[in-house]
Amino acid sequence: MNIQIQSVHFDADKKLLSFIEEKVGKLNVMHDKIVKSEVTLKLDKSESNENKVAEIRLHVPGNDLFAKKQCATFEEATDLAVDALKTQIKRYKERAQ
């Protein structure tokens, strides 16, 4: 699976990038037909502490799965988005059978 990470208006450090690649890479175990994944990291302009947004789009044959989470850290937002995608993958596989 090809993982494409894009950070908007800031440069993500290598530690964050490797964390995201590890987490998103584990989704490939759940569904082996994932073509590629696109991860977008953004800083929201809100005044609150939870201004980090992680969006993950998985390209699977016949469909795209998408999750967007906003938290205090990019790691937490990525974790929650990956958990949401795990649920979507389970539903997708059940419908396919």
Backbone atoms as SQL, in Angstrom:
CREATE TABLE atoms (id INTEGER PRIMARY KEY, chain TEXT, resi INTEGER, resn TEXT, atom TEXT, x REAL, y REAL, z REAL);
INSERT INTO atoms VALUES
  (1, 'A', 1, 'MET', 'N', 0.844, -1.178, 0.000),
  (2, 'A', 1, 'MET', 'CA', 0.000, 0.000, 0.000),
  (3, 'A', 1, 'MET', 'C', 0.890, 1.242, 0.000),
  (4, 'A', 2, 'ASN', 'N', 0.531, 2.187, -0.814),
  (5, 'A', 2, 'ASN', 'CA', 1.245, 3.452, -0.927),
  (6, 'A', 2, 'ASN', 'C', 0.632, 4.445, 0.066),
  (7, 'A', 3, 'ILE', 'N', 1.432, 4.992, 0.979),
  (8, 'A', 3, 'ILE', 'CA', 0.952, 5.958, 1.963),
  (9, 'A', 3, 'ILE', 'C', 1.508, 7.327, 1.599),
  (10, 'A', 4, 'GLN', 'N', 0.596, 8.268, 1.351),
  (11, 'A', 4, 'GLN', 'CA', 0.981, 9.630, 0.970),
  (12, 'A', 4, 'GLN', 'C', 0.581, 10.567, 2.108),
  (13, 'A', 5, 'ILE', 'N', 1.558, 11.253, 2.697),
  (14, 'A', 5, 'ILE', 'CA', 1.292, 12.149, 3.827),
  (15, 'A', 5, 'ILE', 'C', 1.554, 13.587, 3.402),
  (16, 'A', 6, 'GLN', 'N', 0.573, 14.444, 3.688),
  (17, 'A', 6, 'GLN', 'CA', 0.690, 15.856, 3.327),
  (18, 'A', 6, 'GLN', 'C', 0.396, 16.692, 4.569),
  (19, 'A', 7, 'SER', 'N', 1.291, 17.601, 4.905),
  (20, 'A', 7, 'SER', 'CA', 1.052, 18.515, 6.017),
  (21, 'A', 7, 'SER', 'C', 0.830, 19.917, 5.442),
  (22, 'A', 8, 'VAL', 'N', -0.269, 20.529, 5.838),
  (23, 'A', 8, 'VAL', 'CA', -0.675, 21.820, 5.288),
  (24, 'A', 8, 'VAL', 'C', -0.191, 22.948, 6.195),
  (25, 'A', 9, 'HIS', 'N', 0.588, 23.866, 5.642),
  (26, 'A', 9, 'HIS', 'CA', 1.084, 25.077, 6.309),
  (27, 'A', 9, 'HIS', 'C', 2.059, 24.805, 7.451),
  (28, 'A', 10, 'PHE', 'N', 2.668, 23.625, 7.498),
  (29, 'A', 10, 'PHE', 'CA', 3.728, 23.356, 8.464),
  (30, 'A', 10, 'PHE', 'C', 4.502, 22.133, 7.975),
  (31, 'A', 11, 'ASP', 'N', 5.679, 21.925, 8.543),
  (32, 'A', 11, 'ASP', 'CA', 6.505, 20.769, 8.206),
  (33, 'A', 11, 'ASP', 'C', 6.441, 19.759, 9.339),
  (34, 'A', 12, 'ALA', 'N', 5.967, 18.554, 9.032),
  (35, 'A', 12, 'ALA', 'CA', 5.886, 17.496, 10.035),
  (36, 'A', 12, 'ALA', 'C', 7.278, 16.892, 10.246),
  (37, 'A', 13, 'ASP', 'N', 7.609, 16.587, 11.486),
  (38, 'A', 13, 'ASP', 'CA', 8.920, 15.991, 11.761),
  (39, 'A', 13, 'ASP', 'C', 8.900, 14.489, 11.442),
  (40, 'A', 14, 'LYS', 'N', 10.085, 13.913, 11.371),
  (41, 'A', 14, 'LYS', 'CA', 10.216, 12.508, 10.970),
  (42, 'A', 14, 'LYS', 'C', 9.554, 11.565, 11.969),
  (43, 'A', 15, 'LYS', 'N', 9.561, 11.921, 13.232),
  (44, 'A', 15, 'LYS', 'CA', 8.946, 11.087, 14.263),
  (45, 'A', 15, 'LYS', 'C', 7.433, 10.972, 14.014),
  (46, 'A', 16, 'LEU', 'N', 6.795, 12.094, 13.716),
  (47, 'A', 16, 'LEU', 'CA', 5.358, 12.094, 13.433),
  (48, 'A', 16, 'LEU', 'C', 5.060, 11.310, 12.155),
  (49, 'A', 17, 'LEU', 'N', 5.859, 11.508, 11.130),
  (50, 'A', 17, 'LEU', 'CA', 5.646, 10.811, 9.861),
  (51, 'A', 17, 'LEU', 'C', 5.774, 9.297, 10.024),
  (52, 'A', 18, 'SER', 'N', 6.771, 8.846, 10.776),
  (53, 'A', 18, 'SER', 'CA', 6.952, 7.410, 10.975),
  (54, 'A', 18, 'SER', 'C', 5.820, 6.839, 11.824),
  (55, 'A', 19, 'PHE', 'N', 5.325, 7.611, 12.798),
  (56, 'A', 19, 'PHE', 'CA', 4.189, 7.183, 13.604),
  (57, 'A', 19, 'PHE', 'C', 2.959, 6.965, 12.726),
  (58, 'A', 20, 'ILE', 'N', 2.696, 7.916, 11.834),
  (59, 'A', 20, 'ILE', 'CA', 1.527, 7.826, 10.950),
  (60, 'A', 20, 'ILE', 'C', 1.677, 6.650, 9.988),
  (61, 'A', 21, 'GLU', 'N', 2.861, 6.487, 9.412),
  (62, 'A', 21, 'GLU', 'CA', 3.083, 5.367, 8.494),
  (63, 'A', 21, 'GLU', 'C', 2.872, 4.028, 9.186),
  (64, 'A', 22, 'GLU', 'N', 3.306, 3.923, 10.435),
  (65, 'A', 22, 'GLU', 'CA', 3.131, 2.680, 11.189),
  (66, 'A', 22, 'GLU', 'C', 1.652, 2.400, 11.447),
  (67, 'A', 23, 'LYS', 'N', 0.921, 3.411, 11.915),
  (68, 'A', 23, 'LYS', 'CA', -0.497, 3.235, 12.245),
  (69, 'A', 23, 'LYS', 'C', -1.328, 2.921, 11.005),
  (70, 'A', 24, 'VAL', 'N', -1.133, 3.690, 9.948),
  (71, 'A', 24, 'VAL', 'CA', -1.920, 3.491, 8.728),
  (72, 'A', 24, 'VAL', 'C', -1.507, 2.188, 8.040),
  (73, 'A', 25, 'GLY', 'N', -0.240, 1.831, 8.133),
  (74, 'A', 25, 'GLY', 'CA', 0.242, 0.585, 7.547),
  (75, 'A', 25, 'GLY', 'C', -0.419, -0.641, 8.149),
  (76, 'A', 26, 'LYS', 'N', -0.803, -0.564, 9.411),
  (77, 'A', 26, 'LYS', 'CA', -1.473, -1.687, 10.069),
  (78, 'A', 26, 'LYS', 'C', -2.861, -1.949, 9.480),
  (79, 'A', 27, 'LEU', 'N', -3.462, -0.959, 8.831),
  (80, 'A', 27, 'LEU', 'CA', -4.762, -1.162, 8.203),
  (81, 'A', 27, 'LEU', 'C', -4.675, -2.156, 7.047),
  (82, 'A', 28, 'ASN', 'N', -3.492, -2.274, 6.469),
  (83, 'A', 28, 'ASN', 'CA', -3.283, -3.198, 5.353),
  (84, 'A', 28, 'ASN', 'C', -3.476, -4.650, 5.799),
  (85, 'A', 29, 'VAL', 'N', -3.266, -4.929, 7.080),
  (86, 'A', 29, 'VAL', 'CA', -3.477, -6.278, 7.611),
  (87, 'A', 29, 'VAL', 'C', -4.966, -6.621, 7.611),
  (88, 'A', 30, 'MET', 'N', -5.806, -5.623, 7.886),
  (89, 'A', 30, 'MET', 'CA', -7.241, -5.852, 7.950),
  (90, 'A', 30, 'MET', 'C', -7.865, -6.065, 6.579),
  (91, 'A', 31, 'HIS', 'N', -7.325, -5.367, 5.577),
  (92, 'A', 31, 'HIS', 'CA', -7.885, -5.454, 4.222),
  (93, 'A', 31, 'HIS', 'C', -6.729, -5.348, 3.236),
  (94, 'A', 32, 'ASP', 'N', -6.454, -6.427, 2.521),
  (95, 'A', 32, 'ASP', 'CA', -5.266, -6.462, 1.664),
  (96, 'A', 32, 'ASP', 'C', -5.460, -5.807, 0.301),
  (97, 'A', 33, 'LYS', 'N', -6.659, -5.310, 0.007),
  (98, 'A', 33, 'LYS', 'CA', -6.901, -4.701, -1.297),
  (99, 'A', 33, 'LYS', 'C', -6.894, -3.166, -1.256),
  (100, 'A', 34, 'ILE', 'N', -6.301, -2.599, -0.219),
  (101, 'A', 34, 'ILE', 'CA', -6.180, -1.140, -0.142),
  (102, 'A', 34, 'ILE', 'C', -5.127, -0.705, -1.150),
  (103, 'A', 35, 'VAL', 'N', -5.533, 0.130, -2.112),
  (104, 'A', 35, 'VAL', 'CA', -4.628, 0.569, -3.170),
  (105, 'A', 35, 'VAL', 'C', -3.635, 1.593, -2.636),
  (106, 'A', 36, 'LYS', 'N', -4.168, 2.652, -2.007),
  (107, 'A', 36, 'LYS', 'CA', -3.298, 3.676, -1.435),
  (108, 'A', 36, 'LYS', 'C', -4.047, 4.421, -0.354),
  (109, 'A', 37, 'SER', 'N', -3.308, 5.153, 0.438),
  (110, 'A', 37, 'SER', 'CA', -3.929, 5.966, 1.475),
  (111, 'A', 37, 'SER', 'C', -3.347, 7.377, 1.413),
  (112, 'A', 38, 'GLU', 'N', -4.205, 8.337, 1.657),
  (113, 'A', 38, 'GLU', 'CA', -3.802, 9.743, 1.677),
  (114, 'A', 38, 'GLU', 'C', -4.072, 10.293, 3.068),
  (115, 'A', 39, 'VAL', 'N', -3.042, 10.808, 3.709),
  (116, 'A', 39, 'VAL', 'CA', -3.163, 11.390, 5.044),
  (117, 'A', 39, 'VAL', 'C', -2.887, 12.887, 4.920),
  (118, 'A', 40, 'THR', 'N', -3.817, 13.696, 5.417),
  (119, 'A', 40, 'THR', 'CA', -3.642, 15.147, 5.397),
  (120, 'A', 40, 'THR', 'C', -3.659, 15.655, 6.832),
  (121, 'A', 41, 'LEU', 'N', -2.636, 16.392, 7.197),
  (122, 'A', 41, 'LEU', 'CA', -2.532, 16.978, 8.530),
  (123, 'A', 41, 'LEU', 'C', -2.702, 18.490, 8.404),
  (124, 'A', 42, 'LYS', 'N', -3.599, 19.047, 9.228),
  (125, 'A', 42, 'LYS', 'CA', -3.875, 20.485, 9.167),
  (126, 'A', 42, 'LYS', 'C', -3.905, 21.064, 10.570),
  (127, 'A', 43, 'LEU', 'N', -3.626, 22.345, 10.646),
  (128, 'A', 43, 'LEU', 'CA', -3.812, 23.104, 11.876),
  (129, 'A', 43, 'LEU', 'C', -5.068, 23.942, 11.720),
  (130, 'A', 44, 'ASP', 'N', -6.052, 23.704, 12.578),
  (131, 'A', 44, 'ASP', 'CA', -7.293, 24.469, 12.538),
  (132, 'A', 44, 'ASP', 'C', -7.042, 25.835, 13.178),
  (133, 'A', 45, 'LYS', 'N', -7.716, 26.857, 12.713),
  (134, 'A', 45, 'LYS', 'CA', -7.476, 28.209, 13.222),
  (135, 'A', 45, 'LYS', 'C', -8.335, 28.552, 14.435),
  (136, 'A', 46, 'SER', 'N', -8.916, 27.545, 15.065),
  (137, 'A', 46, 'SER', 'CA', -9.753, 27.819, 16.235),
  (138, 'A', 46, 'SER', 'C', -8.895, 28.190, 17.437),
  (139, 'A', 47, 'GLU', 'N', -9.514, 28.814, 18.411),
  (140, 'A', 47, 'GLU', 'CA', -8.802, 29.254, 19.609),
  (141, 'A', 47, 'GLU', 'C', -8.607, 28.114, 20.608),
  (142, 'A', 48, 'SER', 'N', -9.323, 27.010, 20.418),
  (143, 'A', 48, 'SER', 'CA', -9.252, 25.920, 21.387),
  (144, 'A', 48, 'SER', 'C', -7.924, 25.175, 21.299),
  (145, 'A', 49, 'ASN', 'N', -7.670, 24.345, 22.297),
  (146, 'A', 49, 'ASN', 'CA', -6.445, 23.556, 22.364),
  (147, 'A', 49, 'ASN', 'C', -6.460, 22.429, 21.338),
  (148, 'A', 50, 'GLU', 'N', -7.662, 21.953, 21.002),
  (149, 'A', 50, 'GLU', 'CA', -7.797, 20.839, 20.061),
  (150, 'A', 50, 'GLU', 'C', -7.882, 21.381, 18.636),
  (151, 'A', 51, 'ASN', 'N', -6.741, 21.808, 18.099),
  (152, 'A', 51, 'ASN', 'CA', -6.741, 22.429, 16.779),
  (153, 'A', 51, 'ASN', 'C', -5.975, 21.623, 15.737),
  (154, 'A', 52, 'LYS', 'N', -5.640, 20.365, 16.037),
  (155, 'A', 52, 'LYS', 'CA', -4.898, 19.527, 15.081),
  (156, 'A', 52, 'LYS', 'C', -5.873, 18.567, 14.406),
  (157, 'A', 53, 'VAL', 'N', -5.883, 18.571, 13.080),
  (158, 'A', 53, 'VAL', 'CA', -6.825, 17.765, 12.307),
  (159, 'A', 53, 'VAL', 'C', -6.052, 16.739, 11.473),
  (160, 'A', 54, 'ALA', 'N', -6.511, 15.490, 11.547),
  (161, 'A', 54, 'ALA', 'CA', -5.953, 14.418, 10.719),
  (162, 'A', 54, 'ALA', 'C', -7.073, 13.846, 9.858),
  (163, 'A', 55, 'GLU', 'N', -6.855, 13.835, 8.554),
  (164, 'A', 55, 'GLU', 'CA', -7.813, 13.255, 7.613),
  (165, 'A', 55, 'GLU', 'C', -7.129, 12.087, 6.916),
  (166, 'A', 56, 'ILE', 'N', -7.791, 10.945, 6.864),
  (167, 'A', 56, 'ILE', 'CA', -7.233, 9.768, 6.203),
  (168, 'A', 56, 'ILE', 'C', -8.249, 9.247, 5.198),
  (169, 'A', 57, 'ARG', 'N', -7.811, 9.086, 3.960),
  (170, 'A', 57, 'ARG', 'CA', -8.657, 8.524, 2.906),
  (171, 'A', 57, 'ARG', 'C', -7.987, 7.263, 2.388),
  (172, 'A', 58, 'LEU', 'N', -8.739, 6.151, 2.433),
  (173, 'A', 58, 'LEU', 'CA', -8.245, 4.882, 1.909),
  (174, 'A', 58, 'LEU', 'C', -8.927, 4.600, 0.579),
  (175, 'A', 59, 'HIS', 'N', -8.137, 4.297, -0.429),
  (176, 'A', 59, 'HIS', 'CA', -8.678, 3.950, -1.732),
  (177, 'A', 59, 'HIS', 'C', -8.746, 2.431, -1.829),
  (178, 'A', 60, 'VAL', 'N', -9.965, 1.893, -1.867),
  (179, 'A', 60, 'VAL', 'CA', -10.176, 0.459, -2.046),
  (180, 'A', 60, 'VAL', 'C', -10.993, 0.274, -3.317),
  (181, 'A', 61, 'PRO', 'N', -10.898, -0.871, -3.974),
  (182, 'A', 61, 'PRO', 'CA', -11.642, -1.071, -5.225),
  (183, 'A', 61, 'PRO', 'C', -13.137, -0.833, -5.042),
  (184, 'A', 62, 'GLY', 'N', -13.661, 0.073, -5.836),
  (185, 'A', 62, 'GLY', 'CA', -15.092, 0.356, -5.828),
  (186, 'A', 62, 'GLY', 'C', -15.550, 1.345, -4.776),
  (187, 'A', 63, 'ASN', 'N', -14.645, 1.828, -3.938),
  (188, 'A', 63, 'ASN', 'CA', -15.074, 2.710, -2.860),
  (189, 'A', 63, 'ASN', 'C', -13.878, 3.452, -2.264),
  (190, 'A', 64, 'ASP', 'N', -14.155, 4.519, -1.547),
  (191, 'A', 64, 'ASP', 'CA', -13.152, 5.215, -0.749),
  (192, 'A', 64, 'ASP', 'C', -13.662, 5.243, 0.682),
  (193, 'A', 65, 'LEU', 'N', -12.783, 5.002, 1.627),
  (194, 'A', 65, 'LEU', 'CA', -13.134, 5.102, 3.037),
  (195, 'A', 65, 'LEU', 'C', -12.435, 6.339, 3.587),
  (196, 'A', 66, 'PHE', 'N', -13.157, 7.121, 4.413),
  (197, 'A', 66, 'PHE', 'CA', -12.624, 8.405, 4.863),
  (198, 'A', 66, 'PHE', 'C', -12.921, 8.608, 6.340),
  (199, 'A', 67, 'ALA', 'N', -11.949, 9.161, 7.060),
  (200, 'A', 67, 'ALA', 'CA', -12.140, 9.532, 8.461),
  (201, 'A', 67, 'ALA', 'C', -11.401, 10.842, 8.718),
  (202, 'A', 68, 'LYS', 'N', -12.054, 11.699, 9.509),
  (203, 'A', 68, 'LYS', 'CA', -11.461, 12.989, 9.864),
  (204, 'A', 68, 'LYS', 'C', -11.653, 13.193, 11.358),
  (205, 'A', 69, 'LYS', 'N', -10.556, 13.435, 12.073),
  (206, 'A', 69, 'LYS', 'CA', -10.623, 13.638, 13.518),
  (207, 'A', 69, 'LYS', 'C', -9.823, 14.870, 13.905),
  (208, 'A', 70, 'GLN', 'N', -10.318, 15.560, 14.952),
  (209, 'A', 70, 'GLN', 'CA', -9.659, 16.767, 15.446),
  (210, 'A', 70, 'GLN', 'C', -9.384, 16.593, 16.935),
  (211, 'A', 71, 'CYS', 'N', -8.119, 16.746, 17.326),
  (212, 'A', 71, 'CYS', 'CA', -7.700, 16.526, 18.723),
  (213, 'A', 71, 'CYS', 'C', -6.615, 17.524, 19.113),
  (214, 'A', 72, 'ALA', 'N', -6.082, 17.325, 20.316),
  (215, 'A', 72, 'ALA', 'CA', -5.022, 18.200, 20.819),
  (216, 'A', 72, 'ALA', 'C', -3.672, 17.891, 20.182),
  (217, 'A', 73, 'THR', 'N', -3.451, 16.637, 19.747),
  (218, 'A', 73, 'THR', 'CA', -2.188, 16.267, 19.095),
  (219, 'A', 73, 'THR', 'C', -2.490, 15.512, 17.804),
  (220, 'A', 74, 'PHE', 'N', -1.539, 15.536, 16.888),
  (221, 'A', 74, 'PHE', 'CA', -1.709, 14.800, 15.632),
  (222, 'A', 74, 'PHE', 'C', -1.713, 13.295, 15.880),
  (223, 'A', 75, 'GLU', 'N', -0.940, 12.839, 16.861),
  (224, 'A', 75, 'GLU', 'CA', -0.897, 11.410, 17.170),
  (225, 'A', 75, 'GLU', 'C', -2.265, 10.915, 17.632),
  (226, 'A', 76, 'GLU', 'N', -2.904, 11.671, 18.515),
  (227, 'A', 76, 'GLU', 'CA', -4.222, 11.288, 19.021),
  (228, 'A', 76, 'GLU', 'C', -5.260, 11.318, 17.897),
  (229, 'A', 77, 'ALA', 'N', -5.207, 12.351, 17.063),
  (230, 'A', 77, 'ALA', 'CA', -6.152, 12.454, 15.947),
  (231, 'A', 77, 'ALA', 'C', -5.957, 11.297, 14.968),
  (232, 'A', 78, 'THR', 'N', -4.709, 10.925, 14.712),
  (233, 'A', 78, 'THR', 'CA', -4.426, 9.799, 13.814),
  (234, 'A', 78, 'THR', 'C', -4.944, 8.500, 14.409),
  (235, 'A', 79, 'ASP', 'N', -4.716, 8.293, 15.705),
  (236, 'A', 79, 'ASP', 'CA', -5.220, 7.089, 16.380),
  (237, 'A', 79, 'ASP', 'C', -6.729, 6.957, 16.228),
  (238, 'A', 80, 'LEU', 'N', -7.448, 8.034, 16.500),
  (239, 'A', 80, 'LEU', 'CA', -8.912, 7.999, 16.421),
  (240, 'A', 80, 'LEU', 'C', -9.392, 7.777, 14.989),
  (241, 'A', 81, 'ALA', 'N', -8.717, 8.400, 14.023),
  (242, 'A', 81, 'ALA', 'CA', -9.094, 8.224, 12.619),
  (243, 'A', 81, 'ALA', 'C', -8.845, 6.786, 12.165),
  (244, 'A', 82, 'VAL', 'N', -7.737, 6.195, 12.589),
  (245, 'A', 82, 'VAL', 'CA', -7.437, 4.798, 12.240),
  (246, 'A', 82, 'VAL', 'C', -8.477, 3.867, 12.859),
  (247, 'A', 83, 'ASP', 'N', -8.880, 4.134, 14.113),
  (248, 'A', 83, 'ASP', 'CA', -9.917, 3.319, 14.749),
  (249, 'A', 83, 'ASP', 'C', -11.234, 3.414, 13.987),
  (250, 'A', 84, 'ALA', 'N', -11.583, 4.615, 13.543),
  (251, 'A', 84, 'ALA', 'CA', -12.810, 4.792, 12.762),
  (252, 'A', 84, 'ALA', 'C', -12.726, 4.037, 11.436),
  (253, 'A', 85, 'LEU', 'N', -11.549, 4.049, 10.824),
  (254, 'A', 85, 'LEU', 'CA', -11.374, 3.337, 9.558),
  (255, 'A', 85, 'LEU', 'C', -11.425, 1.822, 9.753),
  (256, 'A', 86, 'LYS', 'N', -10.956, 1.330, 10.884),
  (257, 'A', 86, 'LYS', 'CA', -11.055, -0.105, 11.161),
  (258, 'A', 86, 'LYS', 'C', -12.519, -0.536, 11.161),
  (259, 'A', 87, 'THR', 'N', -13.374, 0.261, 11.795),
  (260, 'A', 87, 'THR', 'CA', -14.805, -0.029, 11.822),
  (261, 'A', 87, 'THR', 'C', -15.387, 0.008, 10.410),
  (262, 'A', 88, 'GLN', 'N', -14.985, 0.999, 9.620),
  (263, 'A', 88, 'GLN', 'CA', -15.481, 1.105, 8.245),
  (264, 'A', 88, 'GLN', 'C', -15.029, -0.087, 7.399),
  (265, 'A', 89, 'ILE', 'N', -13.789, -0.540, 7.598),
  (266, 'A', 89, 'ILE', 'CA', -13.285, -1.686, 6.840),
  (267, 'A', 89, 'ILE', 'C', -14.086, -2.936, 7.182),
  (268, 'A', 90, 'LYS', 'N', -14.388, -3.141, 8.471),
  (269, 'A', 90, 'LYS', 'CA', -15.203, -4.295, 8.876),
  (270, 'A', 90, 'LYS', 'C', -16.562, -4.267, 8.186),
  (271, 'A', 91, 'ARG', 'N', -17.214, -3.108, 8.189),
  (272, 'A', 91, 'ARG', 'CA', -18.526, -2.979, 7.532),
  (273, 'A', 91, 'ARG', 'C', -18.407, -3.210, 6.033),
  (274, 'A', 92, 'TYR', 'N', -17.359, -2.666, 5.429),
  (275, 'A', 92, 'TYR', 'CA', -17.146, -2.818, 3.981),
  (276, 'A', 92, 'TYR', 'C', -16.974, -4.295, 3.608),
  (277, 'A', 93, 'LYS', 'N', -16.195, -5.025, 4.409),
  (278, 'A', 93, 'LYS', 'CA', -15.959, -6.434, 4.133),
  (279, 'A', 93, 'LYS', 'C', -17.230, -7.262, 4.345),
  (280, 'A', 94, 'GLU', 'N', -18.044, -6.894, 5.358),
  (281, 'A', 94, 'GLU', 'CA', -19.300, -7.610, 5.583),
  (282, 'A', 94, 'GLU', 'C', -20.264, -7.415, 4.424),
  (283, 'A', 95, 'ARG', 'N', -20.338, -6.217, 3.904),
  (284, 'A', 95, 'ARG', 'CA', -21.221, -5.942, 2.763),
  (285, 'A', 95, 'ARG', 'C', -20.744, -6.636, 1.491),
  (286, 'A', 96, 'ALA', 'N', -19.444, -6.798, 1.366),
  (287, 'A', 96, 'ALA', 'CA', -18.879, -7.417, 0.159),
  (288, 'A', 96, 'ALA', 'C', -19.170, -8.919, 0.093),
  (289, 'A', 97, 'GLN', 'N', -19.416, -9.532, 1.248),
  (290, 'A', 97, 'GLN', 'CA', -19.651, -10.979, 1.270),
  (291, 'A', 97, 'GLN', 'C', -21.057, -11.361, 0.981);
